[in-house]
Amino acid sequence: LEEAIEAIQIESKEMQDLVEKLLFLSRHDKKTLKLKKSKFNMCDVVEDMIKETKLVVSNRSIHSPLLEDVVVYGDKQTLKQAIRVFIDNSVKYSKDGDNITITCENKGGDCVITIQDTGIGMTQKDLNNIFERFYRSDYVRNQKINGNGLGLSIAKLIILKHTGRIKVRSRYLEGSKFIITLPKIR
């Protein structure tokens, strides 16, 4: 009975997550997505996310060698949601003992957040498709890694809504690096 209840709870949480993601995408597609923008220090947000991740994930080596103050103008919650996707993916696609490095830099007023891992990495085919809705690589499906293929497409929408950019570097079976740039306040 306890196993059944636990399985139902896990499944209902996954369904809730999927519904929330689909609603977000629907609001974006219908152009009804509202952002509540304000000025805030992104470094504080990144530091909080690093602390949260370290509390929940004890089997990865999480480093944050460079955390600089940088003020951005944006929707704090949606930007946090986007950065969370990149961090969660680094955890999800790495294994016990792997390294995850998270930095937040002020480069001439631009906010540059980098999330790098020593996980499974991606093939060129994967790199070409990772931001497509529902895309999951064959390797990931065969490894039975949970997910629905919506996280990165949502994260990209959020970053683009903030006139930001995303660069991805990855080597299959060696790791991935996501570089998110949010432009300085004009």
Rosetta constraint file for C-alpha pairs under 8 A:
AtomPair CA 1 CA 5 HARMONIC 6.20 0.50
AtomPair CA 2 CA 6 HARMONIC 6.09 0.50
AtomPair CA 3 CA 7 HARMONIC 6.08 0.50
AtomPair CA 4 CA 8 HARMONIC 6.15 0.50
AtomPair CA 5 CA 9 HARMONIC 6.17 0.50
AtomPair CA 6 CA 10 HARMONIC 6.20 0.50
AtomPair CA 7 CA 11 HARMONIC 6.10 0.50
AtomPair CA 8 CA 12 HARMONIC 5.98 0.50
AtomPair CA 9 CA 13 HARMONIC 6.14 0.50
AtomPair CA 10 CA 14 HARMONIC 6.27 0.50
AtomPair CA 11 CA 15 HARMONIC 6.15 0.50
AtomPair CA 12 CA 16 HARMONIC 6.06 0.50
AtomPair CA 13 CA 17 HARMONIC 6.17 0.50
AtomPair CA 14 CA 18 HARMONIC 6.20 0.50
AtomPair CA 15 CA 19 HARMONIC 6.13 0.50
AtomPair CA 16 CA 20 HARMONIC 6.16 0.50
AtomPair CA 17 CA 21 HARMONIC 6.25 0.50
AtomPair CA 18 CA 22 HARMONIC 6.16 0.50
AtomPair CA 18 CA 148 HARMONIC 7.46 0.50
AtomPair CA 19 CA 23 HARMONIC 6.09 0.50
AtomPair CA 20 CA 24 HARMONIC 6.19 0.50
AtomPair CA 21 CA 25 HARMONIC 6.27 0.50
AtomPair CA 21 CA 150 HARMONIC 7.04 0.50
AtomPair CA 21 CA 151 HARMONIC 7.82 0.50
AtomPair CA 21 CA 154 HARMONIC 7.58 0.50
AtomPair CA 22 CA 26 HARMONIC 6.03 0.50
AtomPair CA 23 CA 27 HARMONIC 6.13 0.50
AtomPair CA 24 CA 28 HARMONIC 6.28 0.50
AtomPair CA 24 CA 33 HARMONIC 7.45 0.50
AtomPair CA 24 CA 154 HARMONIC 7.83 0.50
AtomPair CA 25 CA 29 HARMONIC 6.07 0.50
AtomPair CA 25 CA 154 HARMONIC 7.04 0.50
AtomPair CA 26 CA 30 HARMONIC 6.07 0.50
AtomPair CA 27 CA 31 HARMONIC 5.93 0.50
AtomPair CA 27 CA 32 HARMONIC 4.93 0.50
AtomPair CA 27 CA 33 HARMONIC 4.83 0.50
AtomPair CA 28 CA 32 HARMONIC 6.11 0.50
AtomPair CA 28 CA 33 HARMONIC 5.08 0.50
AtomPair CA 35 CA 74 HARMONIC 7.72 0.50
AtomPair CA 35 CA 75 HARMONIC 5.58 0.50
AtomPair CA 35 CA 78 HARMONIC 7.81 0.50
AtomPair CA 36 CA 74 HARMONIC 7.19 0.50
AtomPair CA 36 CA 75 HARMONIC 5.01 0.50
AtomPair CA 36 CA 76 HARMONIC 7.82 0.50
AtomPair CA 37 CA 73 HARMONIC 6.15 0.50
AtomPair CA 37 CA 74 HARMONIC 4.26 0.50
AtomPair CA 37 CA 75 HARMONIC 4.29 0.50
AtomPair CA 37 CA 76 HARMONIC 7.18 0.50
AtomPair CA 38 CA 72 HARMONIC 7.99 0.50
AtomPair CA 38 CA 73 HARMONIC 5.24 0.50
AtomPair CA 38 CA 74 HARMONIC 5.45 0.50
AtomPair CA 38 CA 75 HARMONIC 6.45 0.50
AtomPair CA 38 CA 76 HARMONIC 7.59 0.50
AtomPair CA 39 CA 71 HARMONIC 6.38 0.50
AtomPair CA 39 CA 72 HARMONIC 5.52 0.50
AtomPair CA 39 CA 73 HARMONIC 4.37 0.50
AtomPair CA 39 CA 74 HARMONIC 6.54 0.50
AtomPair CA 40 CA 71 HARMONIC 5.31 0.50
AtomPair CA 40 CA 72 HARMONIC 5.68 0.50
AtomPair CA 40 CA 73 HARMONIC 6.61 0.50
AtomPair CA 40 CA 74 HARMONIC 7.87 0.50
AtomPair CA 40 CA 76 HARMONIC 7.59 0.50
AtomPair CA 41 CA 45 HARMONIC 7.15 0.50
AtomPair CA 41 CA 69 HARMONIC 6.21 0.50
AtomPair CA 41 CA 70 HARMONIC 5.43 0.50
AtomPair CA 41 CA 71 HARMONIC 4.36 0.50
AtomPair CA 41 CA 72 HARMONIC 6.33 0.50
AtomPair CA 42 CA 46 HARMONIC 6.25 0.50
AtomPair CA 42 CA 69 HARMONIC 6.99 0.50
AtomPair CA 42 CA 70 HARMONIC 5.87 0.50
AtomPair CA 42 CA 71 HARMONIC 6.04 0.50
AtomPair CA 42 CA 72 HARMONIC 6.38 0.50
AtomPair CA 42 CA 104 HARMONIC 7.80 0.50
AtomPair CA 42 CA 111 HARMONIC 7.64 0.50
AtomPair CA 43 CA 47 HARMONIC 6.02 0.50
AtomPair CA 43 CA 67 HARMONIC 6.21 0.50
AtomPair CA 43 CA 68 HARMONIC 6.08 0.50
AtomPair CA 43 CA 69 HARMONIC 5.17 0.50
AtomPair CA 43 CA 70 HARMONIC 6.23 0.50
AtomPair CA 43 CA 104 HARMONIC 6.07 0.50
AtomPair CA 44 CA 48 HARMONIC 6.22 0.50
AtomPair CA 44 CA 69 HARMONIC 7.66 0.50
AtomPair CA 45 CA 49 HARMONIC 6.29 0.50
AtomPair CA 45 CA 80 HARMONIC 7.03 0.50
AtomPair CA 46 CA 50 HARMONIC 6.18 0.50
AtomPair CA 46 CA 80 HARMONIC 7.98 0.50
AtomPair CA 46 CA 104 HARMONIC 7.08 0.50
AtomPair CA 47 CA 51 HARMONIC 6.29 0.50
AtomPair CA 47 CA 67 HARMONIC 7.68 0.50
AtomPair CA 48 CA 52 HARMONIC 6.18 0.50
AtomPair CA 49 CA 53 HARMONIC 6.04 0.50
AtomPair CA 49 CA 84 HARMONIC 7.37 0.50
AtomPair CA 50 CA 54 HARMONIC 6.14 0.50
AtomPair CA 50 CA 62 HARMONIC 7.93 0.50
AtomPair CA 50 CA 64 HARMONIC 7.85 0.50
AtomPair CA 50 CA 102 HARMONIC 7.72 0.50
AtomPair CA 51 CA 55 HARMONIC 6.29 0.50
AtomPair CA 52 CA 56 HARMONIC 6.43 0.50
AtomPair CA 53 CA 57 HARMONIC 5.67 0.50
AtomPair CA 54 CA 58 HARMONIC 6.15 0.50
AtomPair CA 54 CA 62 HARMONIC 6.98 0.50
AtomPair CA 57 CA 91 HARMONIC 7.89 0.50
AtomPair CA 59 CA 95 HARMONIC 7.96 0.50
AtomPair CA 59 CA 96 HARMONIC 5.06 0.50
AtomPair CA 59 CA 97 HARMONIC 5.89 0.50
AtomPair CA 60 CA 91 HARMONIC 7.46 0.50
AtomPair CA 60 CA 95 HARMONIC 7.29 0.50
AtomPair CA 60 CA 96 HARMONIC 5.59 0.50
AtomPair CA 60 CA 97 HARMONIC 4.91 0.50
AtomPair CA 60 CA 98 HARMONIC 5.39 0.50
AtomPair CA 60 CA 99 HARMONIC 6.03 0.50
AtomPair CA 60 CA 100 HARMONIC 7.02 0.50
AtomPair CA 61 CA 97 HARMONIC 6.09 0.50
AtomPair CA 61 CA 98 HARMONIC 6.08 0.50
AtomPair CA 61 CA 99 HARMONIC 4.70 0.50
AtomPair CA 61 CA 100 HARMONIC 6.08 0.50
AtomPair CA 62 CA 99 HARMONIC 5.94 0.50
AtomPair CA 62 CA 100 HARMONIC 4.78 0.50
AtomPair CA 62 CA 101 HARMONIC 5.83 0.50
AtomPair CA 62 CA 102 HARMONIC 7.61 0.50
AtomPair CA 63 CA 99 HARMONIC 7.46 0.50
AtomPair CA 63 CA 100 HARMONIC 6.19 0.50
AtomPair CA 63 CA 101 HARMONIC 4.69 0.50
AtomPair CA 63 CA 102 HARMONIC 6.29 0.50
AtomPair CA 64 CA 101 HARMONIC 5.71 0.50
AtomPair CA 64 CA 102 HARMONIC 4.99 0.50
AtomPair CA 64 CA 103 HARMONIC 5.56 0.50
AtomPair CA 65 CA 101 HARMONIC 7.66 0.50
AtomPair CA 65 CA 102 HARMONIC 7.58 0.50
AtomPair CA 65 CA 103 HARMONIC 6.58 0.50
AtomPair CA 66 CA 102 HARMONIC 7.89 0.50
AtomPair CA 66 CA 103 HARMONIC 5.10 0.50
AtomPair CA 66 CA 104 HARMONIC 6.26 0.50
AtomPair CA 66 CA 105 HARMONIC 6.84 0.50
AtomPair CA 67 CA 103 HARMONIC 5.62 0.50
AtomPair CA 67 CA 104 HARMONIC 4.79 0.50
AtomPair CA 67 CA 105 HARMONIC 6.15 0.50
AtomPair CA 68 CA 104 HARMONIC 5.81 0.50
AtomPair CA 68 CA 105 HARMONIC 5.12 0.50
AtomPair CA 68 CA 106 HARMONIC 5.96 0.50
AtomPair CA 69 CA 104 HARMONIC 7.85 0.50
AtomPair CA 69 CA 105 HARMONIC 7.37 0.50
AtomPair CA 69 CA 106 HARMONIC 6.64 0.50
AtomPair CA 70 CA 105 HARMONIC 7.15 0.50
AtomPair CA 70 CA 106 HARMONIC 5.33 0.50
AtomPair CA 70 CA 109 HARMONIC 6.79 0.50
AtomPair CA 70 CA 110 HARMONIC 7.54 0.50
AtomPair CA 70 CA 111 HARMONIC 6.01 0.50
AtomPair CA 71 CA 109 HARMONIC 7.75 0.50
AtomPair CA 71 CA 111 HARMONIC 7.63 0.50
AtomPair CA 71 CA 184 HARMONIC 7.83 0.50
AtomPair CA 71 CA 185 HARMONIC 7.80 0.50
AtomPair CA 72 CA 111 HARMONIC 7.10 0.50
AtomPair CA 72 CA 182 HARMONIC 7.38 0.50
AtomPair CA 72 CA 183 HARMONIC 7.78 0.50
AtomPair CA 72 CA 184 HARMONIC 6.58 0.50
AtomPair CA 72 CA 185 HARMONIC 6.31 0.50
AtomPair CA 73 CA 185 HARMONIC 6.28 0.50
AtomPair CA 74 CA 79 HARMONIC 7.38 0.50
AtomPair CA 74 CA 162 HARMONIC 6.50 0.50
AtomPair CA 75 CA 79 HARMONIC 6.11 0.50
AtomPair CA 76 CA 80 HARMONIC 6.03 0.50
AtomPair CA 77 CA 81 HARMONIC 6.13 0.50
AtomPair CA 78 CA 82 HARMONIC 6.22 0.50
AtomPair CA 78 CA 158 HARMONIC 6.56 0.50
AtomPair CA 79 CA 83 HARMONIC 6.23 0.50
AtomPair CA 79 CA 158 HARMONIC 6.60 0.50
AtomPair CA 79 CA 159 HARMONIC 7.18 0.50
AtomPair CA 80 CA 84 HARMONIC 5.95 0.50
AtomPair CA 81 CA 85 HARMONIC 6.45 0.50
AtomPair CA 81 CA 155 HARMONIC 7.31 0.50
AtomPair CA 82 CA 86 HARMONIC 6.88 0.50
AtomPair CA 82 CA 152 HARMONIC 7.98 0.50
AtomPair CA 82 CA 154 HARMONIC 7.16 0.50
AtomPair CA 82 CA 155 HARMONIC 4.25 0.50
AtomPair CA 82 CA 156 HARMONIC 7.51 0.50
AtomPair CA 82 CA 158 HARMONIC 6.41 0.50
AtomPair CA 82 CA 159 HARMONIC 7.24 0.50
AtomPair CA 83 CA 87 HARMONIC 6.35 0.50
AtomPair CA 83 CA 155 HARMONIC 7.30 0.50
AtomPair CA 84 CA 88 HARMONIC 5.86 0.50
AtomPair CA 85 CA 89 HARMONIC 6.04 0.50
AtomPair CA 85 CA 151 HARMONIC 5.85 0.50
AtomPair CA 85 CA 152 HARMONIC 6.64 0.50
AtomPair CA 85 CA 155 HARMONIC 6.57 0.50
AtomPair CA 86 CA 90 HARMONIC 6.30 0.50
AtomPair CA 86 CA 115 HARMONIC 6.79 0.50
AtomPair CA 86 CA 152 HARMONIC 7.48 0.50
AtomPair CA 86 CA 155 HARMONIC 7.92 0.50
AtomPair CA 86 CA 178 HARMONIC 7.35 0.50
AtomPair CA 87 CA 91 HARMONIC 6.44 0.50
AtomPair CA 87 CA 115 HARMONIC 6.59 0.50
AtomPair CA 88 CA 92 HARMONIC 5.97 0.50
AtomPair CA 89 CA 93 HARMONIC 5.81 0.50
AtomPair CA 90 CA 94 HARMONIC 6.10 0.50
AtomPair CA 90 CA 100 HARMONIC 6.80 0.50
AtomPair CA 90 CA 115 HARMONIC 7.55 0.50
AtomPair CA 90 CA 116 HARMONIC 7.19 0.50
AtomPair CA 90 CA 117 HARMONIC 5.76 0.50
AtomPair CA 90 CA 119 HARMONIC 7.09 0.50
AtomPair CA 90 CA 176 HARMONIC 7.85 0.50
AtomPair CA 91 CA 95 HARMONIC 7.50 0.50
AtomPair CA 91 CA 100 HARMONIC 7.66 0.50
AtomPair CA 92 CA 145 HARMONIC 7.44 0.50
AtomPair CA 93 CA 119 HARMONIC 5.57 0.50
AtomPair CA 93 CA 120 HARMONIC 5.87 0.50
AtomPair CA 93 CA 121 HARMONIC 7.61 0.50
AtomPair CA 93 CA 145 HARMONIC 8.00 0.50
AtomPair CA 94 CA 98 HARMONIC 6.14 0.50
AtomPair CA 94 CA 117 HARMONIC 7.12 0.50
AtomPair CA 94 CA 118 HARMONIC 6.61 0.50
AtomPair CA 94 CA 119 HARMONIC 3.77 0.50
AtomPair CA 94 CA 120 HARMONIC 5.94 0.50
AtomPair CA 94 CA 175 HARMONIC 7.94 0.50
AtomPair CA 95 CA 119 HARMONIC 6.51 0.50
AtomPair CA 98 CA 117 HARMONIC 7.18 0.50
AtomPair CA 98 CA 118 HARMONIC 5.63 0.50
AtomPair CA 98 CA 119 HARMONIC 6.49 0.50
AtomPair CA 99 CA 117 HARMONIC 5.55 0.50
AtomPair CA 99 CA 118 HARMONIC 5.53 0.50
AtomPair CA 99 CA 119 HARMONIC 7.86 0.50
AtomPair CA 100 CA 115 HARMONIC 7.08 0.50
AtomPair CA 100 CA 116 HARMONIC 5.59 0.50
AtomPair CA 100 CA 117 HARMONIC 4.37 0.50
AtomPair CA 100 CA 118 HARMONIC 6.79 0.50
AtomPair CA 101 CA 114 HARMONIC 7.65 0.50
AtomPair CA 101 CA 115 HARMONIC 5.78 0.50
AtomPair CA 101 CA 116 HARMONIC 5.12 0.50
AtomPair CA 101 CA 117 HARMONIC 6.36 0.50
AtomPair CA 102 CA 113 HARMONIC 7.25 0.50
AtomPair CA 102 CA 114 HARMONIC 5.57 0.50
AtomPair CA 102 CA 115 HARMONIC 4.64 0.50
AtomPair CA 102 CA 116 HARMONIC 6.53 0.50
AtomPair CA 103 CA 112 HARMONIC 7.90 0.50
AtomPair CA 103 CA 113 HARMONIC 5.54 0.50
AtomPair CA 103 CA 114 HARMONIC 5.19 0.50
AtomPair CA 103 CA 115 HARMONIC 6.78 0.50
AtomPair CA 104 CA 111 HARMONIC 6.92 0.50
AtomPair CA 104 CA 112 HARMONIC 5.72 0.50
AtomPair CA 104 CA 113 HARMONIC 4.48 0.50
AtomPair CA 104 CA 114 HARMONIC 6.63 0.50
AtomPair CA 105 CA 110 HARMONIC 7.97 0.50
AtomPair CA 105 CA 111 HARMONIC 5.84 0.50
AtomPair CA 105 CA 112 HARMONIC 5.07 0.50
AtomPair CA 105 CA 113 HARMONIC 6.37 0.50
AtomPair CA 106 CA 110 HARMONIC 5.71 0.50
AtomPair CA 106 CA 111 HARMONIC 5.16 0.50
AtomPair CA 106 CA 112 HARMONIC 6.47 0.50
AtomPair CA 107 CA 111 HARMONIC 6.44 0.50
AtomPair CA 107 CA 112 HARMONIC 6.89 0.50
AtomPair CA 108 CA 184 HARMONIC 7.71 0.50
AtomPair CA 109 CA 183 HARMONIC 7.30 0.50
AtomPair CA 109 CA 184 HARMONIC 4.71 0.50
AtomPair CA 109 CA 185 HARMONIC 7.44 0.50
AtomPair CA 110 CA 181 HARMONIC 6.68 0.50
AtomPair CA 110 CA 182 HARMONIC 5.80 0.50
AtomPair CA 110 CA 183 HARMONIC 4.64 0.50
AtomPair CA 110 CA 184 HARMONIC 4.34 0.50
AtomPair CA 110 CA 185 HARMONIC 8.00 0.50
AtomPair CA 111 CA 180 HARMONIC 7.95 0.50
AtomPair CA 111 CA 181 HARMONIC 5.59 0.50
AtomPair CA 111 CA 182 HARMONIC 5.03 0.50
AtomPair CA 111 CA 183 HARMONIC 6.40 0.50
AtomPair CA 111 CA 184 HARMONIC 6.83 0.50
AtomPair CA 112 CA 179 HARMONIC 6.75 0.50
AtomPair CA 112 CA 180 HARMONIC 5.60 0.50
AtomPair CA 112 CA 181 HARMONIC 4.49 0.50
AtomPair CA 112 CA 182 HARMONIC 6.48 0.50
AtomPair CA 113 CA 179 HARMONIC 5.82 0.50
AtomPair CA 113 CA 180 HARMONIC 5.11 0.50
AtomPair CA 113 CA 181 HARMONIC 6.47 0.50
AtomPair CA 114 CA 177 HARMONIC 6.95 0.50
AtomPair CA 114 CA 178 HARMONIC 5.64 0.50
AtomPair CA 114 CA 179 HARMONIC 4.51 0.50
AtomPair CA 114 CA 180 HARMONIC 6.28 0.50
AtomPair CA 115 CA 177 HARMONIC 5.73 0.50
AtomPair CA 115 CA 178 HARMONIC 5.28 0.50
AtomPair CA 115 CA 179 HARMONIC 6.66 0.50
AtomPair CA 116 CA 175 HARMONIC 7.38 0.50
AtomPair CA 116 CA 176 HARMONIC 5.69 0.50
AtomPair CA 116 CA 177 HARMONIC 4.15 0.50
AtomPair CA 116 CA 178 HARMONIC 6.31 0.50
AtomPair CA 117 CA 175 HARMONIC 5.27 0.50
AtomPair CA 117 CA 176 HARMONIC 5.53 0.50
AtomPair CA 117 CA 177 HARMONIC 6.49 0.50
AtomPair CA 118 CA 174 HARMONIC 5.62 0.50
AtomPair CA 118 CA 175 HARMONIC 4.11 0.50
AtomPair CA 118 CA 176 HARMONIC 6.78 0.50
AtomPair CA 119 CA 173 HARMONIC 6.57 0.50
AtomPair CA 119 CA 174 HARMONIC 5.99 0.50
AtomPair CA 119 CA 175 HARMONIC 4.36 0.50
AtomPair CA 119 CA 176 HARMONIC 6.94 0.50
AtomPair CA 120 CA 172 HARMONIC 6.13 0.50
AtomPair CA 120 CA 173 HARMONIC 4.14 0.50
AtomPair CA 120 CA 174 HARMONIC 5.79 0.50
AtomPair CA 120 CA 175 HARMONIC 5.36 0.50
AtomPair CA 120 CA 176 HARMONIC 7.77 0.50
AtomPair CA 121 CA 170 HARMONIC 5.44 0.50
AtomPair CA 121 CA 171 HARMONIC 5.18 0.50
AtomPair CA 121 CA 172 HARMONIC 4.30 0.50
AtomPair CA 121 CA 173 HARMONIC 4.96 0.50
AtomPair CA 121 CA 174 HARMONIC 5.44 0.50
AtomPair CA 121 CA 175 HARMONIC 4.00 0.50
AtomPair CA 121 CA 176 HARMONIC 5.06 0.50
AtomPair CA 122 CA 126 HARMONIC 5.70 0.50
AtomPair CA 122 CA 127 HARMONIC 6.34 0.50
AtomPair CA 122 CA 170 HARMONIC 5.73 0.50
AtomPair CA 122 CA 171 HARMONIC 5.77 0.50
AtomPair CA 122 CA 172 HARMONIC 4.49 0.50
AtomPair CA 122 CA 173 HARMONIC 7.14 0.50
AtomPair CA 122 CA 175 HARMONIC 7.48 0.50
AtomPair CA 122 CA 176 HARMONIC 7.21 0.50
AtomPair CA 123 CA 127 HARMONIC 6.30 0.50
AtomPair CA 123 CA 170 HARMONIC 7.64 0.50
AtomPair CA 123 CA 171 HARMONIC 6.74 0.50
AtomPair CA 123 CA 172 HARMONIC 5.24 0.50
AtomPair CA 124 CA 128 HARMONIC 6.30 0.50
AtomPair CA 125 CA 129 HARMONIC 6.60 0.50
AtomPair CA 126 CA 130 HARMONIC 5.73 0.50
AtomPair CA 126 CA 137 HARMONIC 6.09 0.50
AtomPair CA 127 CA 168 HARMONIC 7.70 0.50
AtomPair CA 127 CA 170 HARMONIC 7.76 0.50
AtomPair CA 129 CA 135 HARMONIC 6.66 0.50
AtomPair CA 130 CA 135 HARMONIC 6.15 0.50
AtomPair CA 130 CA 136 HARMONIC 7.33 0.50
AtomPair CA 130 CA 152 HARMONIC 6.78 0.50
AtomPair CA 130 CA 153 HARMONIC 7.60 0.50
AtomPair CA 131 CA 135 HARMONIC 7.44 0.50
AtomPair CA 131 CA 152 HARMONIC 5.34 0.50
AtomPair CA 131 CA 153 HARMONIC 4.52 0.50
AtomPair CA 131 CA 156 HARMONIC 6.95 0.50
AtomPair CA 132 CA 149 HARMONIC 7.88 0.50
AtomPair CA 132 CA 150 HARMONIC 7.82 0.50
AtomPair CA 132 CA 152 HARMONIC 7.88 0.50
AtomPair CA 132 CA 153 HARMONIC 5.85 0.50
AtomPair CA 133 CA 149 HARMONIC 6.02 0.50
AtomPair CA 133 CA 150 HARMONIC 5.28 0.50
AtomPair CA 133 CA 153 HARMONIC 5.68 0.50
AtomPair CA 134 CA 148 HARMONIC 5.90 0.50
AtomPair CA 134 CA 149 HARMONIC 3.90 0.50
AtomPair CA 134 CA 150 HARMONIC 5.36 0.50
AtomPair CA 135 CA 148 HARMONIC 7.89 0.50
AtomPair CA 135 CA 149 HARMONIC 4.92 0.50
AtomPair CA 135 CA 150 HARMONIC 7.52 0.50
AtomPair CA 136 CA 140 HARMONIC 6.53 0.50
AtomPair CA 136 CA 141 HARMONIC 6.72 0.50
AtomPair CA 136 CA 148 HARMONIC 7.58 0.50
AtomPair CA 136 CA 149 HARMONIC 5.55 0.50
AtomPair CA 137 CA 141 HARMONIC 6.37 0.50
AtomPair CA 138 CA 142 HARMONIC 6.17 0.50
AtomPair CA 139 CA 143 HARMONIC 6.27 0.50
AtomPair CA 140 CA 144 HARMONIC 6.48 0.50
AtomPair CA 140 CA 145 HARMONIC 5.84 0.50
AtomPair CA 141 CA 145 HARMONIC 6.41 0.50
AtomPair CA 149 CA 153 HARMONIC 7.81 0.50
AtomPair CA 150 CA 154 HARMONIC 6.22 0.50
AtomPair CA 151 CA 155 HARMONIC 6.14 0.50
AtomPair CA 152 CA 156 HARMONIC 6.01 0.50
AtomPair CA 153 CA 157 HARMONIC 6.33 0.50
AtomPair CA 154 CA 158 HARMONIC 6.30 0.50
AtomPair CA 155 CA 159 HARMONIC 6.24 0.50
AtomPair CA 156 CA 160 HARMONIC 6.04 0.50
AtomPair CA 156 CA 166 HARMONIC 7.45 0.50
AtomPair CA 157 CA 161 HARMONIC 6.04 0.50
AtomPair CA 158 CA 162 HARMONIC 6.55 0.50
AtomPair CA 159 CA 163 HARMONIC 6.50 0.50
AtomPair CA 159 CA 164 HARMONIC 5.02 0.50
AtomPair CA 159 CA 165 HARMONIC 6.58 0.50
AtomPair CA 159 CA 166 HARMONIC 7.62 0.50
AtomPair CA 159 CA 180 HARMONIC 7.78 0.50
AtomPair CA 159 CA 182 HARMONIC 7.51 0.50
AtomPair CA 160 CA 164 HARMONIC 5.12 0.50
AtomPair CA 160 CA 165 HARMONIC 6.63 0.50
AtomPair CA 162 CA 182 HARMONIC 6.94 0.50
AtomPair CA 163 CA 182 HARMONIC 6.86 0.50
AtomPair CA 163 CA 183 HARMONIC 7.00 0.50
AtomPair CA 164 CA 180 HARMONIC 7.10 0.50
AtomPair CA 164 CA 181 HARMONIC 5.41 0.50
AtomPair CA 164 CA 182 HARMONIC 4.47 0.50
AtomPair CA 164 CA 183 HARMONIC 6.17 0.50
AtomPair CA 165 CA 180 HARMONIC 5.78 0.50
AtomPair CA 165 CA 181 HARMONIC 5.18 0.50
AtomPair CA 165 CA 182 HARMONIC 6.76 0.50
AtomPair CA 166 CA 178 HARMONIC 6.82 0.50
AtomPair CA 166 CA 179 HARMONIC 5.60 0.50
AtomPair CA 166 CA 180 HARMONIC 4.63 0.50
AtomPair CA 166 CA 181 HARMONIC 6.45 0.50
AtomPair CA 167 CA 178 HARMONIC 5.81 0.50
AtomPair CA 167 CA 179 HARMONIC 5.04 0.50
AtomPair CA 167 CA 180 HARMONIC 6.60 0.50
AtomPair CA 168 CA 176 HARMONIC 7.27 0.50
AtomPair CA 168 CA 177 HARMONIC 5.73 0.50
AtomPair CA 168 CA 178 HARMONIC 4.74 0.50
AtomPair CA 168 CA 179 HARMONIC 6.40 0.50
AtomPair CA 169 CA 176 HARMONIC 5.76 0.50
AtomPair CA 169 CA 177 HARMONIC 5.09 0.50
AtomPair CA 169 CA 178 HARMONIC 6.61 0.50
AtomPair CA 170 CA 174 HARMONIC 7.48 0.50
AtomPair CA 170 CA 175 HARMONIC 5.78 0.50
AtomPair CA 170 CA 176 HARMONIC 4.15 0.50
AtomPair CA 170 CA 177 HARMONIC 6.11 0.50
AtomPair CA 171 CA 175 HARMONIC 5.76 0.50
AtomPair CA 171 CA 176 HARMONIC 6.54 0.50
